Amino acid sequence: MKQQVVIQNLKCGGCAHTIKTELSKLIGISNVIVNEEVSIVEFDNSNEDSSPVITRLDELGYPIEDNPNNMLKKAKSYVSCAVGRITKD
């Protein structure tokens, strides 16, 4: 089933690369697409339960819209972004 979430702290292609890579590791998640312009993450989910995706995004520093977005999460997103930029090339 195709699902999507709106996230916070998405800044660039490095962020998008990290999100695609990390979400694709989750069981039942495939075809991850990150739209940087509108901060939407789309994915196919054979499990129907999106909570593992939401939890992983939060761990990476990209909480979904309307969830708390403290300084620690913002800092995590910068680290995730940097890792994505390094591994993208």
C-alpha positions in Angstrom: 0.0 0.0 0.0 1.3 3.4 -1.0 1.7 5.8 2.0 3.1 9.2 2.6 4.2 11.4 5.5 5.1 15.1 5.7 8.4 15.6 7.6 10.3 18.4 9.2 14.0 19.4 8.8 14.4 18.2 5.2 17.0 20.4 3.7 18.6 18.9 0.7 19.6 15.8 -1.4 21.9 14.6 1.4 18.9 14.4 3.7 16.8 12.7 1.0 19.6 10.1 0.3 19.8 9.2 4.0 16.0 8.9 4.3 15.8 6.7 1.2 18.7 4.5 2.4 17.5 4.0 5.9 13.8 3.5 5.2 14.6 1.0 2.5 16.2 -1.2 5.2 12.9 -1.6 7.0 11.0 -4.8 6.4 8.1 -4.3 4.1 9.2 -0.8 3.0 10.1 -0.2 -0.7 10.0 2.4 -3.4 10.9 5.3 -1.1 10.6 8.7 -2.8 11.5 11.9 -1.1 10.1 15.2 -2.5 12.5 17.8 -1.1 10.3 20.7 -2.3 7.3 19.8 -0.1 9.0 17.7 2.5 7.0 14.6 1.7 8.2 11.0 1.9 6.3 8.4 -0.1 6.8 4.7 0.2 5.2 1.3 -0.4 4.4 -0.4 2.8 3.3 -4.1 2.8 2.7 -4.0 6.6 0.1 -1.2 6.5 1.5 0.0 9.9 3.5 3.1 9.4 4.8 3.4 12.9 8.2 1.8 12.2 8.7 4.4 9.4 7.7 7.3 11.7 10.0 6.0 14.5 13.0 5.7 12.1 12.4 9.1 10.6 12.3 10.6 14.1 15.5 8.8 15.1 17.2 10.3 12.0 16.1 13.8 13.0 13.1 14.1 10.6 9.9 14.0 12.8 6.6 14.0 11.0 4.7 17.2 10.8 3.1 18.3 14.0 5.4 16.1 16.1 7.9 17.7 18.5 11.0 19.1 16.8 13.5 20.0 19.5 17.1 21.0 19.1 18.3 17.4 19.4 16.2 16.3 16.5 17.4 19.3 14.4 21.0 18.4 15.3 20.4 14.7 14.3 19.0 15.9 11.0 22.2 17.8 10.3 24.3 14.7 11.0 22.0 12.6 8.8 22.3 15.2 6.1 26.1 15.2 6.2 26.2 11.3 6.1 23.8 11.4 3.1 26.0 13.9 1.3 29.1 11.8 1.9 27.5 8.4 0.9 25.5 9.9 -2.0 28.6 10.4 -4.2 
